[in-house]
């Protein structure tokens, strides 16, 4: 098995993405990564972040890439979680990615790093670290219309994205708002 085959295996399981650190673990050095970029096998998309050139895109690529740009400990946050699951009719211009670390590198304009307001449960949705749907709906309470969040709660329940206790918690949280309409 060649070094590129090992990199390919990592990237194939990660939306076509591989980091320089992951490549180093397989024994690939920086010069070899640069050669793969020059050969056209990889595309450098950020500092220490590469994507397979020949890769079939999915609906989740942008979300995986946004988290990968911010690295270890980063996760999708707020309306980005709702958008990933097509909940609440949200279509944010920027994908919010939460991280506790200071972000110094230049990011693409479509990625918005945020500091999480409170401790939140991080889950893996489709292999991408993300805030739980329940916490994301509560986070969006101030920024997304109530009607849309109520629809998101019911849609999330139908799609089995909420646990029974979470559905009850959200119904209680939004009960007053639902009655006001």
C-alpha positions as CSV (number, residue, x, y, z in Angstrom):
1,X,0.0,0.0,0.0
2,X,1.5,3.3,-1.0
3,X,1.4,6.5,1.1
4,X,-1.2,8.0,-1.2
5,X,-3.4,5.0,-0.8
6,X,-3.3,5.5,3.0
7,X,-4.1,9.2,2.6
8,X,-6.9,8.3,0.2
9,X,-8.4,5.9,2.8
10,X,-8.4,8.7,5.4
11,X,-9.9,11.2,3.1
12,X,-12.5,8.8,1.7
13,X,-13.9,8.4,5.2
14,X,-13.8,12.2,5.9
15,X,-15.6,13.9,3.0
16,X,-12.5,13.9,0.8
17,X,-10.5,15.9,3.5
18,X,-7.2,15.1,5.0
19,X,-5.1,17.2,7.3
20,X,-1.3,17.5,7.3
21,X,-1.3,16.0,10.8
22,X,-3.2,12.9,9.6
23,X,-0.9,12.5,6.6
24,X,2.1,12.7,9.0
25,X,0.7,9.9,11.1
26,X,0.8,7.7,7.9
27,X,4.4,8.6,7.3
28,X,3.9,11.2,4.6
29,X,6.1,14.3,5.0
30,X,5.3,17.9,3.8
31,X,7.3,17.5,0.6
32,X,5.3,14.5,-0.4
33,X,2.0,16.3,0.2
34,X,3.2,19.1,-2.0
35,X,4.1,16.6,-4.7
36,X,0.5,15.2,-4.6
37,X,-0.8,18.8,-4.9
38,X,1.5,19.3,-8.0
39,X,0.4,16.0,-9.5
40,X,-3.2,17.1,-9.1
41,X,-4.2,14.3,-6.7
42,X,-4.8,16.7,-3.8
43,X,-5.9,20.3,-3.6
44,X,-4.7,22.5,-0.8
45,X,-7.8,24.3,0.6
46,X,-6.4,25.8,3.8
47,X,-3.4,25.8,6.2
48,X,-2.6,22.1,6.6
49,X,-5.9,21.0,5.0
50,X,-6.2,19.1,1.7
51,X,-9.0,17.7,-0.4
52,X,-9.0,14.9,-2.9
53,X,-9.2,16.3,-6.4
54,X,-11.3,13.3,-7.6
55,X,-14.1,13.1,-5.1
56,X,-17.9,12.8,-5.5
57,X,-19.4,15.7,-3.5
58,X,-22.2,15.3,-1.0
59,X,-24.6,17.6,0.7
60,X,-22.5,17.6,3.8
61,X,-19.1,18.6,2.3
62,X,-19.3,22.3,3.2
63,X,-20.1,21.5,6.8
64,X,-17.3,19.0,7.1
65,X,-14.9,21.4,5.5
66,X,-15.9,24.3,7.8
67,X,-15.2,22.2,10.9
68,X,-11.9,20.9,9.4
69,X,-10.7,24.4,8.8
70,X,-10.9,25.2,12.5
71,X,-9.4,21.9,13.6
72,X,-9.5,19.8,16.7
73,X,-12.4,20.6,19.1
74,X,-14.4,22.6,16.6
75,X,-18.1,21.8,15.9
76,X,-21.1,23.1,14.0
77,X,-23.1,25.5,15.9
78,X,-26.6,27.0,15.9
79,X,-28.3,27.6,12.6
80,X,-25.6,25.6,10.8
81,X,-26.9,22.5,12.5
82,X,-30.4,23.3,11.5
83,X,-29.4,24.0,7.9
84,X,-27.5,20.7,7.7
85,X,-30.6,18.8,8.7
86,X,-32.9,21.0,6.6
87,X,-34.8,22.2,9.7
88,X,-36.5,25.5,10.3
89,X,-36.1,26.8,6.7
90,X,-32.8,28.4,7.6
91,X,-30.1,29.1,4.9
92,X,-27.3,31.0,6.6
93,X,-24.8,32.9,4.6
94,X,-22.0,31.7,6.8
95,X,-21.6,28.3,8.5
96,X,-21.1,28.9,12.3
97,X,-18.4,26.8,13.8
98,X,-17.8,26.9,17.6
99,X,-14.4,26.6,19.1
100,X,-12.9,27.6,22.4
101,X,-9.6,28.4,20.8
102,X,-8.6,31.8,19.4
103,X,-8.7,31.7,15.6
104,X,-5.8,33.5,14.0
105,X,-5.7,32.1,10.6
106,X,-7.6,33.6,7.6
107,X,-10.7,31.6,6.9
108,X,-13.0,31.6,3.8
109,X,-15.7,34.2,4.1
110,X,-18.4,31.5,4.3
111,X,-17.1,30.2,7.7
112,X,-17.9,32.1,10.9
113,X,-16.0,31.1,14.0
114,X,-18.0,31.6,17.2
115,X,-17.4,31.2,20.9
116,X,-20.0,28.9,22.4
117,X,-22.3,30.7,24.8
118,X,-22.7,27.8,27.2
119,X,-21.4,24.3,27.4
120,X,-23.3,22.2,24.9
121,X,-23.6,18.6,24.0
122,X,-21.4,17.8,21.0
123,X,-22.6,14.8,18.8
124,X,-21.4,13.4,15.6
125,X,-24.0,13.9,12.8
126,X,-23.0,12.1,9.6
127,X,-19.4,12.0,11.0
128,X,-19.3,15.7,11.6
129,X,-18.9,17.1,15.1
130,X,-22.0,19.3,15.8
131,X,-24.1,20.8,18.5
132,X,-27.0,18.5,19.3
133,X,-30.2,19.5,17.4
134,X,-31.9,20.2,20.8
135,X,-29.2,22.7,21.8
136,X,-29.1,24.2,18.3
137,X,-32.8,24.9,18.4
138,X,-32.5,26.6,21.8
139,X,-29.4,28.6,20.6
140,X,-31.4,29.9,17.6
141,X,-34.3,31.1,19.8
142,X,-33.1,34.7,19.5
143,X,-32.2,34.7,15.8
144,X,-34.7,32.5,14.0
145,X,-38.4,33.2,13.8
146,X,-40.5,31.3,16.3
147,X,-42.8,29.7,13.7
148,X,-39.7,28.2,12.0
149,X,-38.3,26.9,15.2
150,X,-41.7,25.2,16.1
151,X,-41.7,23.6,12.7
152,X,-38.1,22.5,13.2
153,X,-39.0,20.9,16.5
154,X,-41.7,18.8,14.9
155,X,-39.7,18.0,11.8
156,X,-36.7,16.9,14.0
157,X,-39.0,14.6,16.0
158,X,-40.3,13.1,12.7
159,X,-36.8,12.6,11.5
160,X,-35.8,10.9,14.8
161,X,-33.2,13.6,15.5
162,X,-34.5,14.2,19.0
163,X,-34.8,11.9,22.0
164,X,-38.2,11.7,23.7
165,X,-37.0,13.7,26.7
166,X,-35.6,16.4,24.4
167,X,-38.9,16.7,22.5
168,X,-40.7,17.2,25.8
169,X,-38.0,19.7,26.9
170,X,-38.4,21.7,23.7
171,X,-42.2,21.7,23.8
172,X,-42.0,23.0,27.4
173,X,-39.4,25.7,26.4
174,X,-41.5,26.9,23.4
175,X,-44.9,26.4,25.0
176,X,-45.4,30.0,25.9
177,X,-44.2,31.2,22.5
178,X,-46.6,28.7,20.7
179,X,-49.6,30.0,22.8
180,X,-48.7,33.6,21.9
181,X,-49.3,32.9,18.2
